[in-house]
């Protein structure tokens, strides 16, 4: 039997909803595990991604750390997939894009009572936010996109099994959706 | 629904009266309401909704579709700079910046005192006398630093437009070469008198025999269209003249409507006789608003001379009249089914075809929609006789064609040639030197490079709606294509996803390349997008939106490649720069507060 493919997954500026959808493939997870093994992923809790065949990323890019993680995935994954609205368009977090970042930070940390003792957090441990939230394909090359908010478990299953079988993935009628 | 009393009823009531409270006149009503009040007030929308018995959302949807209809105040003076590439080549962007500085406004926003707003609009059809702009809908030509300074002064002093120097509004014909159309000395009524006796079937047969084909670019045989319309069953038949000359770089219809309006109306009346129509429309693009009164005067004179109205030329049953419908800044309305939707007071969204307008057009009745030029040509063909007409031009393209020449040449203007003239010949006549490329038939047409200057303007080779934009060797064809791509993204009607999203993605990718972030991957993406647009768009706009890029990529690929990074992929924006705001707010400058480019 041919070797098992390695898959890594992560959520950047997302809500983990797409990962919940991945779990929605239910008992097919066991069938999937026959075909693949998981590298970095909330499922394994591995912290850094090693050489992989497939990388699945939900969420857009809202801060410097997201950029580092995304680059790590691009470096190590042969095929990189943007999954869900946030990864593809920036999604809900991108609603802040029409606001100036400085006024966001001022509003949250200086104007509103009760947070951070009246100063904007500046610990080097914390990643700095980008001035706007971006979709993944504006930062690295993305090979495939799975739309949906979130895409259904069936869509993810179909997409992955097509890829694993070496077929160009095709989400037919009923599996492609944008909400 | 409760009608809203107040100041709006007073000026809206006469407008509503004039249009018989007809929902089909919604666009005209909105346009006139705006001319009166400066913009369409939310209360005015409510009032119209009650009076026309239309949902408010429908009215707002129509108002929002057309870029010349405003739902917010935009200043007493609304200045819109024509943003065609030919205007840009003549320095329009610097002039716009200059005016913004002199009047203390940001582009696209109204000044705080409500005096003025300055923005850009798609080509206003003054490419031979640009840079041009519209101020409160009136065309101003030949902009220069001095003229812009004077205009800023006039605006600051709140001088009424009627008191501005008349020179500012002068639009010249710039006819450089005449042919059978522009030389024509036919008197009003000549053609109709000759056509009365033979009758409808014979007119259509003669038009068919003349080999006349559409002059809007597609070249559909006119005789076939008129015959289909004549035979179609319907309570009413309609003639529509498409004067929504929106293709950037085209301005021949402007000249015809300025100096040969009688011939246009004569042709429309001839068509009415041929297809049995009693009502016609001239759909005049909003940019040519200044032509409305002169055209109405011509119509009135024709009515007085019994060339329009009841029993034309004393012929019982030959009743026909023409109404002018003004557009409001939507390129897509040049597509015939979108134009009909707009005539019916709706958003200009192209219909699914079939059925075609010849059987189901205006109000679902048989309608012949033709270009301004074709009505003139049809009248000439009838006057000359089919055989004489057919002898001019090439075998499959009979007659002459008006070419709108603009761009890098000393003699821009209107040139009339028999079909079959070569690109090189036109370039020679307009005095163009060191020509790098010519954009034929506007952004949706074809970009030809020097190696193809021997090609001929005719349906057998290079079909054209008339635009002929010349670019010399100082021009960057990438920027030309980028201007066109922006145009299509702005003018997409938004109905179908491939075009709405695809044209915007194309624009973003071109901007990414322009900003120096482009890679080979992005070129591949453009080619992929082009394929999606071409194969899945609802109408011709989406299918042709990628032409400028495809053609310039074919002939001028290095203009793109010179801008690309040598990497396989580059982010679409400056990553480290995107952290600058956060660094400033947090006072951090440590290594973690920066994003270095990736090592390759």
Interface residues (C-beta under 8 A of the other chain):
Chain A: X64 X67 X71 X100 X101 X102 X105 X106 X120 X121 X122 X124 X127 X128 X129 X130 X131 X132 X134 X138 X139 X140 X141
Chain B: X521 X568 X569 X571 X572 X573 X575 X578 X579 X580 X581 X582 X583 X584 X585 X586 X587 X588 X590 X592 X593 X595 X598
